């Protein structure tokens, strides 16, 4: 049997990494961070356990990358859904609703993510986080910011604060209240975006995360365990 080409090996590595990201989001959302091991993630992904260490320095980095992927793809989906719009106020409303929606719909996952940001290693830069930042910076610019470098960190901090407030055990703030404060801050009409109790246009099954993690292959089939791919 002839050896695999470099392009085939690269594609296998890409699919393995995508499956690890998806498995991390699923398991942490189901069990929490502490109850999820790297072995659990590798098993769910159908990957050799050595691949986890090859792609990520540790569990915290893997989970942060996975959640940032979910956040940036959720935001991207919200911004680009039909009817497409270039209106800066509508796009800001969609961005706020997308991030608050994650806090509402995936509380365990987002609570674990926020807790991870407060650990000693803190915020771990990664390609997924950079893509999320690019989308939020673009949203700020389209909303009419004259100083994106100053206004982007403000939006990021406000969104993080709102997610934290929605998830504090015992004293969570209602998402509609947080939405109202953010909409007031950015002078947005309540009817923009996806108001509470409104059906999301083109909404998809929120339980199915596969659309955010492009692994290729037939949909719905469990991945076969792949051997470790050498760089």
SEVEX-66784 format. One record per residue (C-alpha): residue in three letters; z, y, x. Coordinates in nm, 2 decimals, m for minus. Last residue first. Example, Ala and Ser with C-alpha at 12.3 -4.5 7.8 and 13.67 -1.06 7.14 Angstrom:
<rotors>
<rotor><rest>Ser</rest><z>0.71</z><y>m0.11</y><x>1.37</x></rotor>
<rotor><rest>Ala</rest><z>0.78</z><y>m0.45</y><x>1.23</x></rotor>
</rotors>
This chain:
<rotors>
<rotor><rest>Unk</rest><z>1.15</z><y>1.56</y><x>0.33</x></rotor>
<rotor><rest>Unk</rest><z>1.24</z><y>1.20</y><x>0.25</x></rotor>
<rotor><rest>Unk</rest><z>1.25</z><y>1.11</y><x>m0.12</x></rotor>
<rotor><rest>Unk</rest><z>1.55</z><y>0.90</y><x>m0.22</x></rotor>
<rotor><rest>Unk</rest><z>1.44</z><y>0.62</y><x>m0.45</x></rotor>
<rotor><rest>Unk</rest><z>1.37</z><y>0.70</y><x>m0.81</x></rotor>
<rotor><rest>Unk</rest><z>1.55</z><y>0.57</y><x>m1.10</x></rotor>
<rotor><rest>Unk</rest><z>1.32</z><y>0.56</y><x>m1.40</x></rotor>
<rotor><rest>Unk</rest><z>1.34</z><y>0.85</y><x>m1.64</x></rotor>
<rotor><rest>Unk</rest><z>1.44</z><y>0.77</y><x>m2.00</x></rotor>
<rotor><rest>Unk</rest><z>1.14</z><y>0.83</y><x>m2.23</x></rotor>
<rotor><rest>Unk</rest><z>1.15</z><y>1.10</y><x>m2.49</x></rotor>
<rotor><rest>Unk</rest><z>0.85</z><y>1.29</y><x>m2.36</x></rotor>
<rotor><rest>Unk</rest><z>0.60</z><y>1.11</y><x>m2.15</x></rotor>
<rotor><rest>Unk</rest><z>0.59</z><y>1.23</y><x>m1.79</x></rotor>
<rotor><rest>Unk</rest><z>0.66</z><y>1.58</y><x>m1.66</x></rotor>
<rotor><rest>Unk</rest><z>1.01</z><y>1.71</y><x>m1.55</x></rotor>
<rotor><rest>Unk</rest><z>0.98</z><y>2.06</y><x>m1.68</x></rotor>
<rotor><rest>Unk</rest><z>1.34</z><y>2.16</y><x>m1.75</x></rotor>
<rotor><rest>Unk</rest><z>1.37</z><y>2.43</y><x>m2.02</x></rotor>
<rotor><rest>Unk</rest><z>1.17</z><y>2.24</y><x>m2.28</x></rotor>
<rotor><rest>Unk</rest><z>1.39</z><y>1.94</y><x>m2.22</x></rotor>
<rotor><rest>Unk</rest><z>1.70</z><y>2.11</y><x>m2.35</x></rotor>
<rotor><rest>Unk</rest><z>1.70</z><y>1.94</y><x>m2.70</x></rotor>
<rotor><rest>Unk</rest><z>2.02</z><y>2.02</y><x>m2.89</x></rotor>
<rotor><rest>Unk</rest><z>1.89</z><y>2.37</y><x>m2.97</x></rotor>
<rotor><rest>Unk</rest><z>1.60</z><y>2.22</y><x>m3.18</x></rotor>
<rotor><rest>Unk</rest><z>1.35</z><y>2.50</y><x>m3.19</x></rotor>
<rotor><rest>Unk</rest><z>1.35</z><y>2.84</y><x>m3.36</x></rotor>
<rotor><rest>Unk</rest><z>1.01</z><y>3.00</y><x>m3.42</x></rotor>
<rotor><rest>Unk</rest><z>1.17</z><y>3.31</y><x>m3.56</x></rotor>
<rotor><rest>Unk</rest><z>1.55</z><y>3.28</y><x>m3.52</x></rotor>
<rotor><rest>Unk</rest><z>1.70</z><y>3.25</y><x>m3.87</x></rotor>
<rotor><rest>Unk</rest><z>1.92</z><y>3.54</y><x>m3.96</x></rotor>
<rotor><rest>Unk</rest><z>2.30</z><y>3.47</y><x>m4.00</x></rotor>
<rotor><rest>Unk</rest><z>2.38</z><y>3.72</y><x>m3.72</x></rotor>
<rotor><rest>Unk</rest><z>2.09</z><y>3.96</y><x>m3.65</x></rotor>
<rotor><rest>Unk</rest><z>1.81</z><y>3.83</y><x>m3.44</x></rotor>
<rotor><rest>Unk</rest><z>1.65</z><y>4.11</y><x>m3.24</x></rotor>
<rotor><rest>Unk</rest><z>1.64</z><y>4.44</y><x>m3.42</x></rotor>
<rotor><rest>Unk</rest><z>1.80</z><y>4.48</y><x>m3.77</x></rotor>
<rotor><rest>Unk</rest><z>2.12</z><y>4.63</y><x>m3.63</x></rotor>
<rotor><rest>Unk</rest><z>1.93</z><y>4.93</y><x>m3.49</x></rotor>
<rotor><rest>Unk</rest><z>1.98</z><y>4.97</y><x>m3.11</x></rotor>
<rotor><rest>Unk</rest><z>2.14</z><y>5.27</y><x>m2.94</x></rotor>
<rotor><rest>Unk</rest><z>2.21</z><y>5.09</y><x>m2.62</x></rotor>
<rotor><rest>Unk</rest><z>2.59</z><y>5.12</y><x>m2.63</x></rotor>
<rotor><rest>Unk</rest><z>2.59</z><y>5.09</y><x>m3.01</x></rotor>
<rotor><rest>Unk</rest><z>2.39</z><y>4.76</y><x>m2.98</x></rotor>
<rotor><rest>Unk</rest><z>2.64</z><y>4.64</y><x>m2.72</x></rotor>
<rotor><rest>Unk</rest><z>2.94</z><y>4.72</y><x>m2.95</x></rotor>
<rotor><rest>Unk</rest><z>2.78</z><y>4.57</y><x>m3.25</x></rotor>
<rotor><rest>Unk</rest><z>2.69</z><y>4.25</y><x>m3.06</x></rotor>
<rotor><rest>Unk</rest><z>3.05</z><y>4.22</y><x>m2.95</x></rotor>
<rotor><rest>Unk</rest><z>3.17</z><y>4.24</y><x>m3.32</x></rotor>
<rotor><rest>Unk</rest><z>2.90</z><y>4.00</y><x>m3.43</x></rotor>
<rotor><rest>Unk</rest><z>3.01</z><y>3.75</y><x>m3.16</x></rotor>
<rotor><rest>Unk</rest><z>3.36</z><y>3.74</y><x>m3.28</x></rotor>
<rotor><rest>Unk</rest><z>3.62</z><y>3.80</y><x>m3.01</x></rotor>
<rotor><rest>Unk</rest><z>3.80</z><y>3.50</y><x>m2.88</x></rotor>
<rotor><rest>Unk</rest><z>4.18</z><y>3.50</y><x>m2.86</x></rotor>
<rotor><rest>Unk</rest><z>4.31</z><y>3.15</y><x>m2.83</x></rotor>
<rotor><rest>Unk</rest><z>4.07</z><y>3.05</y><x>m2.55</x></rotor>
<rotor><rest>Unk</rest><z>3.87</z><y>3.34</y><x>m2.42</x></rotor>
<rotor><rest>Unk</rest><z>3.51</z><y>3.25</y><x>m2.50</x></rotor>
<rotor><rest>Unk</rest><z>3.37</z><y>3.55</y><x>m2.69</x></rotor>
<rotor><rest>Unk</rest><z>3.54</z><y>3.80</y><x>m2.45</x></rotor>
<rotor><rest>Unk</rest><z>3.39</z><y>3.62</y><x>m2.15</x></rotor>
<rotor><rest>Unk</rest><z>3.04</z><y>3.63</y><x>m2.30</x></rotor>
<rotor><rest>Unk</rest><z>3.09</z><y>4.00</y><x>m2.38</x></rotor>
<rotor><rest>Unk</rest><z>3.21</z><y>4.08</y><x>m2.02</x></rotor>
<rotor><rest>Unk</rest><z>2.92</z><y>3.89</y><x>m1.87</x></rotor>
<rotor><rest>Unk</rest><z>2.68</z><y>4.09</y><x>m2.09</x></rotor>
<rotor><rest>Unk</rest><z>2.84</z><y>4.42</y><x>m2.00</x></rotor>
<rotor><rest>Unk</rest><z>2.84</z><y>4.34</y><x>m1.63</x></rotor>
<rotor><rest>Unk</rest><z>2.47</z><y>4.24</y><x>m1.64</x></rotor>
<rotor><rest>Unk</rest><z>2.38</z><y>4.56</y><x>m1.83</x></rotor>
<rotor><rest>Unk</rest><z>2.57</z><y>4.77</y><x>m1.58</x></rotor>
<rotor><rest>Unk</rest><z>2.42</z><y>4.59</y><x>m1.28</x></rotor>
<rotor><rest>Unk</rest><z>2.07</z><y>4.67</y><x>m1.43</x></rotor>
<rotor><rest>Unk</rest><z>2.15</z><y>5.04</y><x>m1.50</x></rotor>
<rotor><rest>Unk</rest><z>2.21</z><y>5.14</y><x>m1.14</x></rotor>
<rotor><rest>Unk</rest><z>1.91</z><y>4.99</y><x>m0.97</x></rotor>
<rotor><rest>Unk</rest><z>1.70</z><y>5.05</y><x>m1.29</x></rotor>
<rotor><rest>Unk</rest><z>1.75</z><y>5.43</y><x>m1.26</x></rotor>
<rotor><rest>Unk</rest><z>1.54</z><y>5.61</y><x>m1.51</x></rotor>
<rotor><rest>Unk</rest><z>1.59</z><y>5.34</y><x>m1.77</x></rotor>
<rotor><rest>Unk</rest><z>1.35</z><y>5.34</y><x>m2.06</x></rotor>
<rotor><rest>Unk</rest><z>1.42</z><y>5.01</y><x>m2.24</x></rotor>
<rotor><rest>Unk</rest><z>1.12</z><y>4.87</y><x>m2.05</x></rotor>
<rotor><rest>Unk</rest><z>1.31</z><y>4.92</y><x>m1.72</x></rotor>
<rotor><rest>Unk</rest><z>1.63</z><y>4.76</y><x>m1.85</x></rotor>
<rotor><rest>Unk</rest><z>1.43</z><y>4.46</y><x>m1.98</x></rotor>
<rotor><rest>Unk</rest><z>1.25</z><y>4.43</y><x>m1.65</x></rotor>
<rotor><rest>Unk</rest><z>1.58</z><y>4.43</y><x>m1.47</x></rotor>
<rotor><rest>Unk</rest><z>1.71</z><y>4.16</y><x>m1.71</x></rotor>
<rotor><rest>Unk</rest><z>1.40</z><y>3.94</y><x>m1.65</x></rotor>
<rotor><rest>Unk</rest><z>1.42</z><y>3.98</y><x>m1.27</x></rotor>
<rotor><rest>Unk</rest><z>1.79</z><y>3.90</y><x>m1.27</x></rotor>
<rotor><rest>Unk</rest><z>1.73</z><y>3.58</y><x>m1.45</x></rotor>
<rotor><rest>Unk</rest><z>1.46</z><y>3.48</y><x>m1.20</x></rotor>
<rotor><rest>Unk</rest><z>1.70</z><y>3.57</y><x>m0.92</x></rotor>
<rotor><rest>Unk</rest><z>1.97</z><y>3.35</y><x>m1.07</x></rotor>
<rotor><rest>Unk</rest><z>1.73</z><y>3.05</y><x>m1.08</x></rotor>
<rotor><rest>Unk</rest><z>1.63</z><y>3.10</y><x>m0.72</x></rotor>
<rotor><rest>Unk</rest><z>1.99</z><y>3.09</y><x>m0.61</x></rotor>
<rotor><rest>Unk</rest><z>2.27</z><y>3.34</y><x>m0.53</x></rotor>
<rotor><rest>Unk</rest><z>2.62</z><y>3.19</y><x>m0.56</x></rotor>
<rotor><rest>Unk</rest><z>2.86</z><y>3.41</y><x>m0.75</x></rotor>
<rotor><rest>Unk</rest><z>3.22</z><y>3.32</y><x>m0.66</x></rotor>
<rotor><rest>Unk</rest><z>3.30</z><y>3.10</y><x>m0.37</x></rotor>
<rotor><rest>Unk</rest><z>3.67</z><y>3.15</y><x>m0.43</x></rotor>
<rotor><rest>Unk</rest><z>3.64</z><y>3.07</y><x>m0.80</x></rotor>
<rotor><rest>Unk</rest><z>3.59</z><y>3.34</y><x>m1.06</x></rotor>
<rotor><rest>Unk</rest><z>3.22</z><y>3.26</y><x>m1.11</x></rotor>
<rotor><rest>Unk</rest><z>3.32</z><y>2.90</y><x>m1.19</x></rotor>
<rotor><rest>Unk</rest><z>3.53</z><y>3.01</y><x>m1.48</x></rotor>
<rotor><rest>Unk</rest><z>3.23</z><y>3.19</y><x>m1.63</x></rotor>
<rotor><rest>Unk</rest><z>3.02</z><y>2.88</y><x>m1.59</x></rotor>
<rotor><rest>Unk</rest><z>3.29</z><y>2.66</y><x>m1.74</x></rotor>
<rotor><rest>Unk</rest><z>3.32</z><y>2.89</y><x>m2.04</x></rotor>
<rotor><rest>Unk</rest><z>2.94</z><y>2.89</y><x>m2.07</x></rotor>
<rotor><rest>Unk</rest><z>2.92</z><y>2.51</y><x>m2.08</x></rotor>
<rotor><rest>Unk</rest><z>3.20</z><y>2.46</y><x>m2.33</x></rotor>
<rotor><rest>Unk</rest><z>3.09</z><y>2.74</y><x>m2.55</x></rotor>
<rotor><rest>Unk</rest><z>2.72</z><y>2.63</y><x>m2.59</x></rotor>
<rotor><rest>Unk</rest><z>2.61</z><y>2.78</y><x>m2.92</x></rotor>
<rotor><rest>Unk</rest><z>2.81</z><y>3.10</y><x>m2.94</x></rotor>
<rotor><rest>Unk</rest><z>2.82</z><y>3.18</y><x>m2.57</x></rotor>
<rotor><rest>Unk</rest><z>2.45</z><y>3.09</y><x>m2.55</x></rotor>
<rotor><rest>Unk</rest><z>2.37</z><y>3.31</y><x>m2.85</x></rotor>
<rotor><rest>Unk</rest><z>2.54</z><y>3.61</y><x>m2.68</x></rotor>
<rotor><rest>Unk</rest><z>2.28</z><y>3.57</y><x>m2.40</x></rotor>
<rotor><rest>Unk</rest><z>1.98</z><y>3.55</y><x>m2.64</x></rotor>
<rotor><rest>Unk</rest><z>2.11</z><y>3.82</y><x>m2.87</x></rotor>
<rotor><rest>Unk</rest><z>2.15</z><y>4.07</y><x>m2.59</x></rotor>
<rotor><rest>Unk</rest><z>1.80</z><y>3.99</y><x>m2.46</x></rotor>
<rotor><rest>Unk</rest><z>1.64</z><y>4.01</y><x>m2.80</x></rotor>
<rotor><rest>Unk</rest><z>1.80</z><y>4.35</y><x>m2.86</x></rotor>
<rotor><rest>Unk</rest><z>1.68</z><y>4.48</y><x>m2.53</x></rotor>
<rotor><rest>Unk</rest><z>1.33</z><y>4.35</y><x>m2.61</x></rotor>
<rotor><rest>Unk</rest><z>1.33</z><y>4.53</y><x>m2.95</x></rotor>
<rotor><rest>Unk</rest><z>1.44</z><y>4.86</y><x>m2.79</x></rotor>
<rotor><rest>Unk</rest><z>1.18</z><y>4.83</y><x>m2.51</x></rotor>
<rotor><rest>Unk</rest><z>0.89</z><y>4.77</y><x>m2.75</x></rotor>
<rotor><rest>Unk</rest><z>0.63</z><y>4.56</y><x>m2.57</x></rotor>
<rotor><rest>Unk</rest><z>0.63</z><y>4.30</y><x>m2.84</x></rotor>
<rotor><rest>Unk</rest><z>0.51</z><y>3.94</y><x>m2.90</x></rotor>
<rotor><rest>Unk</rest><z>0.54</z><y>3.83</y><x>m3.26</x></rotor>
<rotor><rest>Unk</rest><z>0.60</z><y>3.56</y><x>m3.15</x></rotor>
<rotor><rest>Unk</rest><z>0.85</z><y>3.47</y><x>m2.88</x></rotor>
<rotor><rest>Unk</rest><z>0.82</z><y>3.62</y><x>m2.53</x></rotor>
<rotor><rest>Unk</rest><z>1.16</z><y>3.79</y><x>m2.50</x></rotor>
<rotor><rest>Unk</rest><z>1.35</z><y>3.51</y><x>m2.66</x></rotor>
<rotor><rest>Unk</rest><z>1.18</z><y>3.24</y><x>m2.46</x></rotor>
<rotor><rest>Unk</rest><z>1.24</z><y>3.43</y><x>m2.14</x></rotor>
<rotor><rest>Unk</rest><z>1.61</z><y>3.48</y><x>m2.22</x></rotor>
<rotor><rest>Unk</rest><z>1.65</z><y>3.11</y><x>m2.29</x></rotor>
<rotor><rest>Unk</rest><z>1.46</z><y>3.03</y><x>m1.97</x></rotor>
<rotor><rest>Unk</rest><z>1.68</z><y>3.26</y><x>m1.77</x></rotor>
<rotor><rest>Unk</rest><z>2.00</z><y>3.14</y><x>m1.92</x></rotor>
<rotor><rest>Unk</rest><z>1.92</z><y>2.77</y><x>m1.89</x></rotor>
<rotor><rest>Unk</rest><z>1.81</z><y>2.81</y><x>m1.53</x></rotor>
<rotor><rest>Unk</rest><z>2.12</z><y>3.01</y><x>m1.46</x></rotor>
<rotor><rest>Unk</rest><z>2.32</z><y>2.73</y><x>m1.61</x></rotor>
<rotor><rest>Unk</rest><z>2.15</z><y>2.47</y><x>m1.38</x></rotor>
<rotor><rest>Unk</rest><z>2.18</z><y>2.68</y><x>m1.07</x></rotor>
<rotor><rest>Unk</rest><z>2.55</z><y>2.74</y><x>m1.14</x></rotor>
<rotor><rest>Unk</rest><z>2.60</z><y>2.37</y><x>m1.20</x></rotor>
<rotor><rest>Unk</rest><z>2.43</z><y>2.27</y><x>m0.88</x></rotor>
<rotor><rest>Unk</rest><z>2.62</z><y>2.53</y><x>m0.67</x></rotor>
<rotor><rest>Unk</rest><z>2.96</z><y>2.41</y><x>m0.81</x></rotor>
<rotor><rest>Unk</rest><z>2.87</z><y>2.05</y><x>m0.76</x></rotor>
<rotor><rest>Unk</rest><z>2.79</z><y>2.08</y><x>m0.39</x></rotor>
<rotor><rest>Unk</rest><z>2.55</z><y>2.19</y><x>m0.12</x></rotor>
<rotor><rest>Unk</rest><z>2.25</z><y>2.13</y><x>m0.35</x></rotor>
<rotor><rest>Unk</rest><z>1.91</z><y>1.97</y><x>m0.30</x></rotor>
<rotor><rest>Unk</rest><z>1.98</z><y>1.70</y><x>m0.04</x></rotor>
<rotor><rest>Unk</rest><z>2.33</z><y>1.65</y><x>m0.17</x></rotor>
<rotor><rest>Unk</rest><z>2.20</z><y>1.56</y><x>m0.51</x></rotor>
<rotor><rest>Unk</rest><z>1.93</z><y>1.35</y><x>m0.36</x></rotor>
<rotor><rest>Unk</rest><z>2.18</z><y>1.11</y><x>m0.21</x></rotor>
<rotor><rest>Unk</rest><z>2.28</z><y>1.00</y><x>m0.55</x></rotor>
<rotor><rest>Unk</rest><z>1.94</z><y>0.84</y><x>m0.62</x></rotor>
<rotor><rest>Unk</rest><z>1.81</z><y>0.98</y><x>m0.94</x></rotor>
<rotor><rest>Unk</rest><z>1.81</z><y>0.86</y><x>m1.30</x></rotor>
<rotor><rest>Unk</rest><z>1.91</z><y>1.21</y><x>m1.41</x></rotor>
<rotor><rest>Unk</rest><z>2.21</z><y>1.07</y><x>m1.61</x></rotor>
<rotor><rest>Unk</rest><z>2.31</z><y>0.86</y><x>m1.31</x></rotor>
<rotor><rest>Unk</rest><z>2.27</z><y>1.15</y><x>m1.06</x></rotor>
<rotor><rest>Unk</rest><z>2.48</z><y>1.37</y><x>m1.29</x></rotor>
<rotor><rest>Unk</rest><z>2.75</z><y>1.11</y><x>m1.33</x></rotor>
<rotor><rest>Unk</rest><z>2.76</z><y>1.06</y><x>m0.95</x></rotor>
<rotor><rest>Unk</rest><z>2.80</z><y>1.43</y><x>m0.90</x></rotor>
<rotor><rest>Unk</rest><z>3.10</z><y>1.41</y><x>m1.12</x></rotor>
<rotor><rest>Unk</rest><z>3.17</z><y>1.56</y><x>m1.46</x></rotor>
<rotor><rest>Unk</rest><z>3.53</z><y>1.57</y><x>m1.58</x></rotor>
<rotor><rest>Unk</rest><z>3.61</z><y>1.88</y><x>m1.38</x></rotor>
<rotor><rest>Unk</rest><z>3.31</z><y>2.07</y><x>m1.52</x></rotor>
<rotor><rest>Unk</rest><z>3.34</z><y>2.01</y><x>m1.89</x></rotor>
<rotor><rest>Unk</rest><z>3.26</z><y>1.69</y><x>m2.08</x></rotor>
<rotor><rest>Unk</rest><z>2.96</z><y>1.76</y><x>m2.31</x></rotor>
<rotor><rest>Unk</rest><z>2.84</z><y>2.09</y><x>m2.18</x></rotor>
<rotor><rest>Unk</rest><z>2.91</z><y>1.98</y><x>m1.83</x></rotor>
<rotor><rest>Unk</rest><z>2.71</z><y>1.67</y><x>m1.89</x></rotor>
<rotor><rest>Unk</rest><z>2.40</z><y>1.84</y><x>m2.05</x></rotor>
<rotor><rest>Unk</rest><z>2.38</z><y>2.13</y><x>m1.81</x></rotor>
<rotor><rest>Unk</rest><z>2.41</z><y>1.90</y><x>m1.51</x></rotor>
<rotor><rest>Unk</rest><z>2.16</z><y>1.65</y><x>m1.64</x></rotor>
<rotor><rest>Unk</rest><z>1.90</z><y>1.92</y><x>m1.69</x></rotor>
<rotor><rest>Unk</rest><z>1.95</z><y>2.05</y><x>m1.33</x></rotor>
<rotor><rest>Unk</rest><z>1.93</z><y>1.69</y><x>m1.19</x></rotor>
<rotor><rest>Unk</rest><z>1.62</z><y>1.62</y><x>m1.39</x></rotor>
<rotor><rest>Unk</rest><z>1.45</z><y>1.93</y><x>m1.26</x></rotor>
<rotor><rest>Unk</rest><z>1.54</z><y>1.84</y><x>m0.90</x></rotor>
<rotor><rest>Unk</rest><z>1.40</z><y>1.49</y><x>m0.94</x></rotor>
<rotor><rest>Unk</rest><z>1.08</z><y>1.63</y><x>m1.09</x></rotor>
<rotor><rest>Unk</rest><z>1.03</z><y>1.87</y><x>m0.81</x></rotor>
<rotor><rest>Unk</rest><z>1.10</z><y>1.61</y><x>m0.55</x></rotor>
<rotor><rest>Unk</rest><z>0.85</z><y>1.37</y><x>m0.71</x></rotor>
<rotor><rest>Unk</rest><z>0.59</z><y>1.65</y><x>m0.71</x></rotor>
<rotor><rest>Unk</rest><z>0.64</z><y>1.72</y><x>m0.34</x></rotor>
<rotor><rest>Unk</rest><z>0.61</z><y>1.36</y><x>m0.26</x></rotor>
<rotor><rest>Unk</rest><z>0.28</z><y>1.34</y><x>m0.45</x></rotor>
<rotor><rest>Unk</rest><z>0.15</z><y>1.66</y><x>m0.27</x></rotor>
<rotor><rest>Unk</rest><z>0.25</z><y>1.51</y><x>0.07</x></rotor>
<rotor><rest>Unk</rest><z>0.05</z><y>1.20</y><x>0.00</x></rotor>
<rotor><rest>Unk</rest><z>0.21</z><y>0.87</y><x>m0.07</x></rotor>
<rotor><rest>Unk</rest><z>0.18</z><y>0.60</y><x>0.19</x></rotor>
<rotor><rest>Unk</rest><z>m0.10</z><y>0.34</y><x>0.14</x></rotor>
<rotor><rest>Unk</rest><z>0.00</z><y>0.00</y><x>0.00</x></rotor>
</rotors>
